[in-house]
Amino acid sequence: MSAGILAARFSPERLAARLPRPGSWRPYPAVRDRAAWDDVPAATRDHLLGQTARILAGPWPMLTATDYGRFSRDGDRQAYERPYFARRTRLAAAVLAAALAGPTRERIDEVIDGVWLLCEETSWCLPAADLLARRARQPLPDPAQPCVDLFAAETAALLAHTDLLAGDLIESYAPVARRRLRDEVRARVLGPYRDSDQWWWLGLRKKDLNNWTPWIHANLLATSLLLDDRPQDILVTAERAVGALDRYLDAVADDGGCDEGISYWWRAGASLFECLQTLACACGEDYGVYEIGKIRAIARYPVIAHIGGPWHVNFADGSPKPHGSVPHLLYRFGAAIGDQEVAQHARALRGDQAAAADLIAGANGSVARTLSAMFDPQWAASPPREFPLPAQAWLAATGVLTARSRAGSVAGLFLAAKAGHNAESHNHNDVGSFIVAQDGRPLLIDVGVGVYTRQTFGPERYQLWTMQSSWHNVPEVDGVPQAPGRGYAARRVQGLLSPDAAELSLDLAGAYPPEAGIRSWRRTIRLDRARAGDGKILLDDAWDIDHSPERTVVYLIAAREPLLVAPGRLVIPADDDDLAIDYPQADFDAGLEERPVDDPRLAATWGASVYRIALAARHPGRRGTLHLEIAAAGG
């Protein structure tokens, strides 16, 4: 069997020859290196110290067995996850406060308290991710069966970086705390990782890998380099990581698209870059890894998926305003592959903030990411930039098209449309759906995903309204929605790009179960720049059904309440120029349904309600067509 694209570069022989000796890899200075910490830019120092002061003002959070068991009992994730993440954020804040403000005894005591509390936890897994406890049908974790999930690996990396920065100070005050830190990380994470092939995210059995593979390995690689005390252990970790990352890359589309959604890119593509960066740093050479076409394409996805300002294309479980983005990582990724547009986009994401502006809390927290930005003088000195806003892109393998009225500007129309299938990672049943923004603000939308519960990733996922095709911009016949599964997919897909237009055409019929009776449903959606003003988006549907349907409807989901301003014309209000939808009033009725939004995650984006337009055929038949024109109301 030939080596994977990464194993061909980071071969076992090269790793054995080039990986550093245990304890010699120190990517960031210790707290006692006051000269290095005094050089942190004042704006960054002041901003982070303000954050750490707020975080450290409260008590250490309590974790209880009852809250852990809530996931098993009633599906609630937040009761345990909120204090779990708050505890880790507090330890990261304590370490950074000691580093930035100086290591007083009081500050080091805070660090020791955090280390001790984490070591006292029965499990570092989240209840939703403890596969071993779920397999045993137990509501609580078994300390004799440690499970390596995303946040066990994150916890290990947090402790490893705590040891890197403050380990000698911890040892001077409480030697047993430092020894226990190291022992617990090896016993709970590094040892189980190396000793077992049962972890699905290794890709040895499961082939459709996702963000878990690079996210976990970004933490494991650094943790092993920082804490393992035997060269063979470091080597085995690196070899296993390279193999798993190769299998992950096999699962990623050649066009670099992230079918999990833009939010997950920051723990998929960005974490892949962290893995490559760690390997290259540890070996002193990248061996040409950034010349690989697929890796270069992965780096470009955030640029392609950007609508304008904070808004992004959010198919699947992505948020239209992603949390946890780390501009510095994207900047370094762009620099590594020599793509100035990627680096420009990253600098624009940062805006006028300090170089390491945020000690990111919650599930997106990572002290290593904060440190990386803090000690990058090139990033600190990089001047403000505007978003590049490319005119268009077609990701043929992922099945996503994006286009805007003109390159370099959010003014006018933006279109994102998708083909794909209904077993994508973090899937929604949304084959053929699309997003339309006006002047950088989405108005025909993908609602996204709410607060995660047990149901989100369980067998009842598609009972959640946000997952159903009935709440995406797709058709429906006789109340039969799209079905989940790899076989429910777009057919005869074609994306076309030209200076005047961007167009996606596909047959949606394959996304529906047989009871829908759809023989074909040809959809073409086109951003036509040649039209006057900012152009128009033209949607053409043509269908063939194997029976005489009682109801044929095309749904459109709106961020704001649409107004019927004239026969055949709907208008969605916008901050500046409203968005008009012209439809054939003689053949279709336009119904409107308000959907109250009671989920806090969705409400933070869309407000109190979203709205569903139902364009229902007045005389539904076996065959039919629909033509829509979408443009600025004043255009």
C-alpha positions as CSV (number, residue, x, y, z in Angstrom):
1,M,0.0,0.0,0.0
2,S,1.4,3.4,-1.0
3,A,1.9,6.1,1.7
4,G,-0.7,8.8,2.1
5,I,0.1,12.3,1.0
6,L,1.1,13.3,4.5
7,A,2.9,10.1,5.3
8,A,5.0,10.5,2.2
9,R,6.3,13.8,3.6
10,F,6.3,13.1,7.4
11,S,7.5,9.5,7.0
12,P,8.3,7.3,10.0
13,E,12.0,7.6,9.1
14,R,11.8,11.4,9.0
15,L,9.8,11.6,12.2
16,A,12.3,9.3,14.0
17,A,15.2,11.4,12.8
18,R,13.7,14.9,13.4
19,L,11.3,14.9,16.2
20,P,12.7,16.6,19.3
21,R,13.8,14.9,22.5
22,P,11.2,14.8,25.3
23,G,11.0,18.1,27.1
24,S,12.9,20.1,24.5
25,W,10.0,21.4,22.4
26,R,9.0,24.7,24.0
27,P,7.0,26.8,21.5
28,Y,6.1,29.5,24.0
29,P,8.1,31.1,26.9
30,A,7.6,30.0,30.5
31,V,6.0,32.5,32.9
32,R,9.4,33.1,34.6
33,D,10.8,34.4,31.3
34,R,9.7,38.0,32.1
35,A,11.5,39.5,29.2
36,A,9.5,37.5,26.7
37,W,6.2,38.3,28.4
38,D,7.0,42.0,28.9
39,D,7.4,42.2,25.1
40,V,3.7,41.3,24.5
41,P,2.1,44.4,22.9
42,A,0.4,46.6,25.4
43,A,-3.0,46.5,23.6
44,T,-3.0,42.7,23.7
45,R,-1.9,42.6,27.3
46,D,-4.5,45.1,28.5
47,H,-7.3,43.5,26.6
48,L,-6.5,40.0,27.9
49,L,-5.9,41.1,31.4
50,G,-9.3,42.8,31.4
51,Q,-10.8,39.5,30.2
52,T,-9.0,37.4,32.8
53,A,-10.0,39.7,35.6
54,R,-13.7,39.3,34.7
55,I,-13.4,35.5,34.5
56,L,-11.4,35.1,37.7
57,A,-13.8,37.3,39.7
58,G,-16.2,34.4,40.3
59,P,-15.8,31.1,42.1
60,W,-14.6,27.8,40.5
61,P,-17.7,26.1,38.9
62,M,-19.1,22.9,40.4
63,L,-19.6,19.8,38.4
64,T,-22.1,17.2,39.7
65,A,-23.1,13.7,38.9
66,T,-26.7,14.8,38.5
67,D,-25.8,17.4,35.9
68,Y,-23.7,14.8,34.1
69,G,-26.6,12.4,34.1
70,R,-29.0,14.9,32.6
71,F,-27.9,14.0,29.1
72,S,-28.9,10.4,29.6
73,R,-32.1,11.2,31.5
74,D,-33.7,14.0,29.5
75,G,-31.2,14.9,26.8
76,D,-30.0,18.2,28.3
77,R,-26.4,19.0,27.5
78,Q,-26.1,22.5,28.9
79,A,-26.5,21.7,32.6
80,Y,-23.1,20.0,32.6
81,E,-21.4,21.7,29.7
82,R,-21.7,25.2,31.0
83,P,-19.8,24.7,34.2
84,Y,-17.4,22.2,32.5
85,F,-16.3,24.8,29.9
86,A,-16.4,27.6,32.5
87,R,-13.9,25.7,34.7
88,R,-11.5,25.3,31.8
89,T,-11.8,28.9,30.7
90,R,-11.0,29.9,34.3
91,L,-7.8,27.8,34.4
92,A,-6.7,29.3,31.0
93,A,-7.4,32.8,32.5
94,A,-5.4,32.0,35.6
95,V,-2.4,30.9,33.6
96,L,-2.5,33.9,31.3
97,A,-3.0,36.3,34.2
98,A,0.1,34.9,35.9
99,A,2.1,35.2,32.6
100,L,0.9,38.7,31.7
101,A,0.8,40.3,35.1
102,G,3.5,38.3,36.8
103,P,3.6,35.1,38.9
104,T,2.5,36.1,42.4
105,R,1.8,33.4,44.9
106,E,-1.9,34.2,44.7
107,R,-1.9,33.8,40.9
108,I,0.0,30.5,41.0
109,D,-2.4,29.2,43.7
110,E,-5.3,29.9,41.2
111,V,-3.4,27.9,38.6
112,I,-2.8,25.0,41.1
113,D,-6.5,25.0,42.1
114,G,-7.5,24.7,38.5
115,V,-5.1,21.9,37.8
116,W,-6.2,20.0,40.9
117,L,-9.9,20.4,40.1
118,L,-9.4,19.0,36.6
119,C,-7.4,16.1,37.9
120,E,-10.1,15.4,40.4
121,E,-12.8,15.1,37.7
122,T,-14.0,11.5,37.1
123,S,-14.0,12.0,33.3
124,W,-12.8,14.7,30.9
125,C,-15.4,13.7,28.4
126,L,-18.6,15.4,27.7
127,P,-21.7,13.3,28.5
128,A,-22.8,13.5,24.9
129,A,-19.4,12.2,23.6
130,D,-18.5,9.5,26.1
131,L,-19.0,6.6,23.7
132,L,-17.8,4.0,26.2
133,A,-20.4,5.1,28.8
134,R,-23.1,5.1,26.2
135,R,-22.0,1.7,24.9
136,A,-22.3,0.4,28.5
137,R,-25.7,2.1,28.8
138,Q,-24.5,4.0,31.9
139,P,-25.5,7.6,32.8
140,L,-22.2,8.2,34.5
141,P,-18.6,7.7,33.3
142,D,-16.4,4.8,34.5
143,P,-13.0,6.2,35.6
144,A,-11.5,2.8,34.8
145,Q,-12.6,3.2,31.1
146,P,-11.3,6.7,30.0
147,C,-12.7,7.8,26.7
148,V,-10.8,10.1,24.3
149,D,-13.2,12.6,22.8
150,L,-12.8,16.1,21.6
151,F,-12.7,17.7,25.0
152,A,-10.7,15.1,26.8
153,A,-8.1,15.9,24.2
154,E,-8.7,19.7,24.7
155,T,-8.4,19.3,28.5
156,A,-5.1,17.4,28.0
157,A,-3.7,20.2,25.8
158,L,-4.8,22.8,28.3
159,L,-3.0,21.0,31.0
160,A,0.1,20.5,28.8
161,H,0.3,24.2,28.0
162,T,-0.3,25.0,31.7
163,D,2.7,22.8,32.4
164,L,4.7,24.5,29.7
165,L,4.1,28.0,31.0
166,A,3.9,27.4,34.8
167,G,5.0,23.8,35.5
168,D,8.2,24.8,37.3
169,L,6.2,27.3,39.5
170,I,3.6,24.6,40.2
171,E,6.4,22.2,41.2
172,S,8.0,24.8,43.5
173,Y,4.8,25.2,45.5
174,A,3.0,21.8,45.1
175,P,5.2,19.1,43.4
176,V,2.4,16.5,43.6
177,A,0.1,18.7,41.6
178,R,2.6,18.8,38.7
179,R,3.2,15.1,38.9
180,R,-0.5,14.4,39.0
181,L,-1.1,16.7,36.0
182,R,1.3,14.6,33.9
183,D,0.2,11.3,35.2
184,E,-3.5,12.0,34.6
185,V,-2.9,13.3,31.0
186,R,-1.0,10.1,30.2
187,A,-3.5,7.8,31.9
188,R,-6.7,9.4,30.5
189,V,-5.6,10.5,27.0
190,L,-2.2,9.7,25.6
191,G,-2.1,6.1,26.8
192,P,-5.6,5.2,25.7
193,Y,-5.0,6.9,22.3
194,R,-1.8,4.9,21.6
195,D,-3.0,1.6,23.1
196,S,-6.3,1.2,21.3
197,D,-7.6,1.3,17.7
198,Q,-11.3,1.5,18.9
199,W,-11.6,5.3,18.4
200,W,-13.8,5.9,15.3
201,W,-12.1,9.2,14.5
202,L,-8.9,7.3,13.7
203,G,-10.5,6.3,10.4
204,L,-9.5,2.6,10.7
205,R,-13.1,1.5,10.5
206,K,-15.2,4.5,9.8
207,K,-14.3,6.3,6.6
208,D,-16.6,9.4,6.6
209,L,-14.4,11.3,9.0
210,N,-15.2,14.9,10.2
211,N,-13.7,17.6,12.4
212,W,-13.1,15.2,15.2
213,T,-10.0,13.8,13.5
214,P,-8.0,17.0,13.0
215,W,-9.4,18.7,16.2
216,I,-8.4,15.8,18.5
217,H,-5.0,15.3,16.8
218,A,-4.1,19.0,17.0
219,N,-4.3,18.6,20.7
220,L,-2.7,15.2,21.0
221,L,0.4,16.1,18.9
222,A,1.1,19.1,21.1
223,T,0.3,17.3,24.3
224,S,2.7,14.4,23.5
225,L,5.5,16.7,22.5
226,L,5.1,18.7,25.7
227,L,4.5,15.9,28.3
228,D,5.7,12.6,27.1
229,D,9.0,11.6,28.5
230,R,9.9,8.7,26.2
231,P,11.0,9.3,22.5
232,Q,9.1,6.2,21.4
233,D,5.8,7.6,22.8
234,I,6.3,10.8,20.9
235,L,7.1,9.0,17.7
236,V,4.1,6.6,18.0
237,T,1.8,9.6,18.6
238,A,3.1,11.4,15.5
239,E,2.9,8.3,13.3
240,R,-0.6,7.5,14.3
241,A,-1.6,11.2,13.9
242,V,-0.2,11.4,10.3
243,G,-2.0,8.2,9.4
244,A,-5.3,9.4,10.7
245,L,-4.9,12.8,9.1
246,D,-4.2,11.1,5.7
247,R,-7.5,9.2,6.2
248,Y,-9.3,12.4,7.0
249,L,-7.9,14.0,3.9
250,D,-9.2,11.1,1.9
251,A,-12.7,12.0,3.2
252,V,-12.4,15.7,2.3
253,A,-13.6,16.8,-1.1
254,D,-10.8,17.7,-3.6
255,D,-12.3,21.2,-3.7
256,G,-11.7,21.7,0.0
257,G,-15.3,22.3,0.9
258,C,-16.4,21.8,4.5
259,D,-19.8,20.1,4.3
260,E,-20.1,20.3,8.1
261,G,-20.8,24.1,7.9
262,I,-18.6,27.1,8.2
263,S,-18.5,27.1,12.0
264,Y,-16.9,23.7,11.9
265,W,-14.2,24.8,9.5
266,W,-12.5,26.4,12.5
267,R,-12.2,22.9,14.0
268,A,-11.7,21.0,10.8
269,G,-9.6,23.0,8.3
270,A,-8.0,25.2,10.9
271,S,-7.2,22.2,13.2
272,L,-5.7,20.4,10.2
273,F,-3.4,23.4,9.8
274,E,-2.5,23.3,13.5
275,C,-1.5,19.7,13.1
276,L,0.7,20.5,10.1
277,Q,2.1,23.5,11.8
278,T,3.0,21.4,14.9
279,L,4.6,18.7,12.8
280,A,6.6,21.2,10.7
281,C,7.7,23.1,13.8
282,A,8.7,20.0,15.7
283,C,10.6,18.5,12.7
284,G,12.1,21.9,11.6
285,E,10.8,21.3,8.0
286,D,7.4,21.2,6.3
287,Y,8.6,18.9,3.5
288,G,6.4,20.7,0.9
289,V,3.1,19.9,2.6
290,Y,1.6,23.3,1.8
291,E,2.0,22.6,-1.9
292,I,-0.6,19.9,-1.8
293,G,-3.6,21.0,-3.8
294,K,-6.3,19.8,-1.4
295,I,-4.7,21.5,1.6
296,R,-4.5,24.7,-0.4
297,A,-8.1,24.4,-1.3
298,I,-9.1,23.8,2.3
299,A,-7.5,27.1,3.3
300,R,-9.7,29.0,0.9
301,Y,-13.1,27.8,2.1
302,P,-13.7,30.6,4.6
303,V,-13.1,33.1,1.8
304,I,-15.6,31.4,-0.5
305,A,-18.2,31.0,2.2
306,H,-18.1,34.6,3.3
307,I,-21.2,36.8,2.5
308,G,-20.1,40.1,4.0
309,G,-19.3,41.5,7.5
310,P,-20.1,38.8,10.1
311,W,-22.4,36.8,7.7
312,H,-21.4,33.5,6.2
313,V,-22.9,30.7,4.1
314,N,-24.3,28.3,6.8
315,F,-25.4,25.1,5.2
316,A,-25.5,22.1,7.6
317,D,-24.9,22.9,11.3
318,G,-23.0,26.1,10.6
319,S,-23.9,29.3,12.2
320,P,-24.4,32.3,9.8
321,K,-22.3,34.3,12.3
322,P,-19.7,31.7,13.3
323,H,-18.5,31.6,16.9
324,G,-14.9,30.7,17.6
325,S,-13.2,31.9,14.5
326,V,-9.5,32.5,14.9
327,P,-8.3,34.9,12.3
328,H,-4.6,34.4,13.2
329,L,-4.8,30.7,12.3
330,L,-6.2,31.6,8.9
331,Y,-3.6,34.3,8.4
332,R,-0.8,31.8,9.1
333,F,-2.5,29.2,6.8
334,G,-2.7,31.8,4.0
335,A,1.0,32.7,4.6
336,A,2.0,29.1,4.5
337,I,0.4,28.4,1.2
338,G,1.3,31.8,-0.3
339,D,-2.3,32.9,-0.8
340,Q,-2.5,36.6,-0.2
341,E,-6.3,36.6,-0.5
342,V,-6.6,34.1,2.4
343,A,-4.3,36.2,4.5
344,Q,-6.2,39.4,3.6
345,H,-9.5,37.8,4.6
346,A,-8.0,36.7,7.9
347,R,-6.8,40.2,8.7
348,A,-10.2,41.7,7.8
349,L,-11.8,39.2,10.2
350,R,-9.7,40.6,13.0
351,G,-10.9,44.1,12.3
352,D,-9.5,46.7,14.7
353,Q,-8.9,44.2,17.5
354,A,-5.6,43.5,19.2
355,A,-3.5,40.7,17.8
356,A,-4.7,38.2,20.4
357,A,-8.0,39.9,21.2
358,D,-9.9,37.1,22.8
359,L,-9.4,34.4,25.4
360,I,-12.1,32.3,23.7
361,A,-14.5,30.7,26.2
362,G,-16.7,27.7,26.0
363,A,-16.4,24.8,23.5
364,N,-14.2,27.0,21.3
365,G,-11.7,27.8,24.0
366,S,-8.0,27.0,23.4
367,V,-5.2,28.6,25.3
368,A,-2.8,27.4,22.5
369,R,-4.6,29.5,19.9
370,T,-4.4,32.6,22.1
371,L,-0.7,32.0,22.7
372,S,0.0,31.5,19.0
373,A,-1.5,34.9,18.1
374,M,0.2,36.6,21.0
375,F,3.7,35.6,20.0
376,D,3.4,36.3,16.3
377,P,5.0,39.7,15.6
378,Q,4.1,39.6,11.9
379,W,0.4,39.2,12.8
380,A,0.6,42.0,15.4
381,A,2.2,44.4,12.8
382,S,-0.2,43.5,10.0
383,P,-2.2,46.6,8.9
384,P,-6.0,46.6,8.6
385,R,-7.4,45.1,5.4
386,E,-10.7,44.9,3.6
387,F,-12.4,41.6,2.9
388,P,-11.4,40.3,-0.6
389,L,-15.0,39.2,-1.5
390,P,-14.3,37.1,-4.6
391,A,-16.9,37.3,-7.3
392,Q,-17.8,33.6,-7.4
393,A,-16.8,30.0,-6.8
394,W,-18.1,26.6,-7.7
395,L,-17.1,23.7,-5.5
396,A,-18.0,20.8,-7.8
397,A,-17.2,17.9,-5.4
398,T,-18.9,19.5,-2.4
399,G,-21.8,20.8,-4.5
400,V,-21.8,24.4,-3.4
401,L,-21.9,27.6,-5.6
402,T,-21.4,31.1,-4.3
403,A,-21.6,34.3,-6.3
404,R,-22.1,38.1,-5.8
405,S,-23.0,41.0,-8.0
406,R,-19.5,42.3,-8.1
407,A,-16.1,41.3,-6.7
408,G,-14.8,43.2,-3.8
409,S,-18.2,44.6,-2.7
410,V,-21.1,43.5,-0.5
411,A,-23.4,45.9,-2.4
412,G,-26.1,44.1,-4.4
413,L,-27.0,40.5,-4.4
414,F,-25.2,37.4,-3.1
415,L,-26.3,33.8,-3.9
416,A,-25.2,30.5,-2.3
417,A,-26.8,27.3,-3.6
418,K,-26.1,23.6,-2.9
419,A,-26.6,20.2,-4.5
420,G,-25.0,17.4,-2.5
421,H,-26.8,14.6,-0.6
422,N,-28.6,14.1,2.7
423,A,-25.9,12.2,4.6
424,E,-23.4,15.0,4.7
425,S,-21.6,15.6,8.0
426,H,-24.0,17.6,10.3
427,N,-26.5,17.1,7.6
428,H,-29.8,18.9,7.0
429,N,-32.2,17.6,4.4
430,D,-31.6,20.5,2.1
431,V,-30.6,19.3,-1.4
432,G,-31.3,22.1,-3.8
433,S,-31.6,24.8,-1.2
434,F,-30.1,28.3,-1.5
435,I,-29.4,31.6,0.4
436,V,-29.9,35.1,-0.9
437,A,-28.4,38.1,0.7
438,Q,-28.9,41.8,-0.2
439,D,-26.1,44.2,0.6
440,G,-24.4,41.6,2.7
441,R,-27.4,40.6,4.8
442,P,-29.1,37.2,4.3
443,L,-32.8,37.6,3.7
444,L,-33.7,34.3,2.1
445,I,-32.0,32.1,4.6
446,D,-30.8,28.8,6.0
447,V,-32.1,29.0,9.6
448,G,-29.2,26.9,10.9
449,V,-29.1,24.8,14.0
450,G,-30.3,25.4,17.6
451,V,-28.7,24.6,20.9
452,Y,-27.4,21.1,20.9
453,T,-29.3,18.4,22.8
454,R,-29.4,14.6,22.7
455,Q,-31.9,14.8,19.9
456,T,-29.5,16.8,17.7
457,F,-27.3,13.8,17.0
458,G,-29.8,11.0,17.8
459,P,-32.3,9.0,15.8
460,E,-34.9,11.8,16.2
461,R,-32.6,14.4,14.6
462,Y,-35.0,15.0,11.7
463,Q,-37.9,15.7,13.9
464,L,-36.2,19.0,14.6
465,W,-37.8,21.6,12.3
466,T,-34.5,23.2,11.4
467,M,-33.3,19.9,9.9
468,Q,-36.3,19.3,7.7
469,S,-36.5,20.2,4.0
470,S,-39.9,21.8,4.8
471,W,-37.9,24.6,6.4
472,H,-35.4,25.1,3.7
473,N,-35.8,26.7,0.3
474,V,-36.9,23.6,-1.6
475,P,-40.2,22.2,-3.1
476,E,-42.6,19.7,-1.5
477,V,-45.3,17.5,-3.1
478,D,-48.3,16.4,-1.0
479,G,-46.5,17.1,2.2
480,V,-43.7,14.6,1.6
481,P,-40.3,16.1,2.5
482,Q,-36.8,15.1,1.6
483,A,-35.4,12.0,3.3
484,P,-32.1,11.5,5.1
485,G,-29.5,9.2,3.7
486,R,-26.6,9.0,1.2
487,G,-28.9,7.8,-1.5
488,Y,-31.1,10.9,-1.3
489,A,-29.0,13.1,-3.5
490,A,-29.0,15.6,-6.3
491,R,-28.6,14.3,-9.9
492,R,-27.3,15.7,-13.1
493,V,-25.6,18.6,-11.3
494,Q,-23.8,21.3,-13.3
495,G,-22.2,24.6,-12.1
496,L,-21.4,27.2,-14.6
497,L,-19.4,30.4,-14.0
498,S,-18.8,33.3,-16.4
499,P,-18.2,37.0,-16.0
500,D,-21.9,37.7,-16.5
501,A,-23.4,34.9,-14.5
502,A,-23.1,32.1,-12.0
503,E,-25.5,29.2,-12.3
504,L,-26.3,25.9,-10.6
505,S,-28.6,23.4,-12.2
506,L,-29.7,20.0,-10.8
507,D,-32.4,17.5,-10.5
508,L,-33.8,17.4,-7.0
509,A,-36.0,14.3,-7.5
510,G,-33.5,11.9,-6.0
511,A,-33.6,13.7,-2.6
512,Y,-37.2,12.6,-2.1
513,P,-38.6,9.2,-1.1
514,P,-40.7,7.2,-3.5
515,E,-44.0,8.3,-1.9
516,A,-43.4,11.8,-3.1
517,G,-43.8,10.5,-6.6
518,I,-41.4,13.0,-8.1
519,R,-39.9,11.6,-11.4
520,S,-37.9,14.7,-11.9
521,W,-37.6,18.2,-10.5
522,R,-35.2,20.3,-12.5
523,R,-34.0,23.4,-10.7
524,T,-31.8,26.1,-12.2
525,I,-30.8,29.1,-10.1
526,R,-28.7,31.8,-11.6
527,L,-27.2,35.1,-10.6
528,D,-27.4,37.2,-13.8
529,R,-25.1,40.2,-13.6
530,A,-26.0,41.3,-17.1
531,R,-29.4,42.6,-15.8
532,A,-29.7,46.3,-15.0
533,G,-28.4,47.5,-11.6
534,D,-27.1,44.8,-9.4
535,G,-28.5,42.1,-11.6
536,K,-31.1,39.5,-10.7
537,I,-31.4,36.0,-9.3
538,L,-33.5,33.8,-11.5
539,L,-35.0,30.6,-10.3
540,D,-36.6,28.1,-12.7
541,D,-38.2,24.9,-11.6
542,A,-39.7,22.3,-13.9
543,W,-41.2,19.1,-12.6
544,D,-42.7,15.8,-13.6
545,I,-44.8,13.8,-11.0
546,D,-46.1,10.3,-11.4
547,H,-49.5,11.2,-10.1
548,S,-52.0,14.1,-9.9
549,P,-50.9,15.8,-6.7
550,E,-53.2,17.5,-4.3
551,R,-50.6,20.1,-3.3
552,T,-47.4,21.3,-5.0
553,V,-45.5,24.0,-3.1
554,V,-42.1,25.7,-3.2
555,Y,-41.0,27.0,0.2
556,L,-38.9,30.1,0.8
557,I,-37.6,30.9,4.3
558,A,-37.3,34.6,5.1
559,A,-35.4,36.4,7.9
560,R,-37.9,39.2,8.1
561,E,-41.7,39.3,7.5
562,P,-42.4,39.5,3.8
563,L,-45.0,41.9,2.5
564,L,-47.3,41.3,-0.5
565,V,-47.0,44.7,-2.1
566,A,-48.7,43.9,-5.4
567,P,-50.1,40.9,-7.2
568,G,-47.2,38.6,-7.9
569,R,-44.7,40.6,-5.9
570,L,-43.4,39.9,-2.4
571,V,-40.9,42.2,-0.7
572,I,-38.6,41.3,2.3
573,P,-37.7,44.5,4.2
574,A,-34.0,45.2,4.5
575,D,-32.0,47.9,6.3
576,D,-31.3,49.7,3.0
577,D,-32.7,48.3,-0.3
578,D,-35.5,45.8,0.2
579,L,-35.5,42.4,-1.6
580,A,-38.3,41.8,-4.1
581,I,-39.5,38.3,-5.2
582,D,-41.6,38.3,-8.4
583,Y,-43.7,35.2,-9.0
584,P,-46.5,34.2,-11.4
585,Q,-49.5,35.2,-9.5
586,A,-51.9,33.7,-12.0
587,D,-50.5,30.2,-11.3
588,F,-49.4,30.4,-7.7
589,D,-50.8,31.5,-4.3
590,A,-48.4,33.0,-1.8
591,G,-49.0,31.9,1.7
592,L,-47.1,33.1,4.8
593,E,-46.4,31.4,8.1
594,E,-44.6,33.0,11.0
595,R,-42.4,30.6,13.1
596,P,-41.6,31.9,16.6
597,V,-38.0,31.3,17.4
598,D,-37.7,30.2,21.0
599,D,-34.2,28.6,20.8
600,P,-31.6,31.1,22.2
601,R,-28.9,30.3,19.7
602,L,-31.3,30.9,16.7
603,A,-32.9,33.9,18.4
604,A,-29.5,35.5,18.8
605,T,-29.1,35.5,15.0
606,W,-32.6,35.9,13.6
607,G,-34.6,37.5,16.4
608,A,-38.1,36.5,17.6
609,S,-39.4,34.9,14.4
610,V,-38.6,33.6,10.9
611,Y,-41.1,33.3,8.1
612,R,-42.0,30.7,5.5
613,I,-43.4,31.7,2.2
614,A,-45.4,28.9,0.5
615,L,-45.8,29.3,-3.2
616,A,-48.5,26.8,-3.9
617,A,-49.7,25.9,-7.4
618,R,-53.3,26.9,-7.9
619,H,-53.9,24.0,-10.2
620,P,-51.3,21.3,-9.2
621,G,-50.7,18.8,-12.0
622,R,-48.3,16.1,-13.0
623,R,-46.1,18.6,-14.8
624,G,-45.5,22.2,-14.0
625,T,-43.0,25.1,-14.0
626,L,-42.2,28.0,-11.8
627,H,-40.1,31.1,-12.6
628,L,-39.0,33.5,-9.9
629,E,-37.1,36.8,-10.2
630,I,-35.3,38.0,-7.1
631,A,-33.7,41.5,-7.1
632,A,-33.4,44.7,-5.2
633,A,-36.9,46.2,-4.8
634,G,-35.6,49.5,-6.0
635,G,-33.6,48.0,-8.9
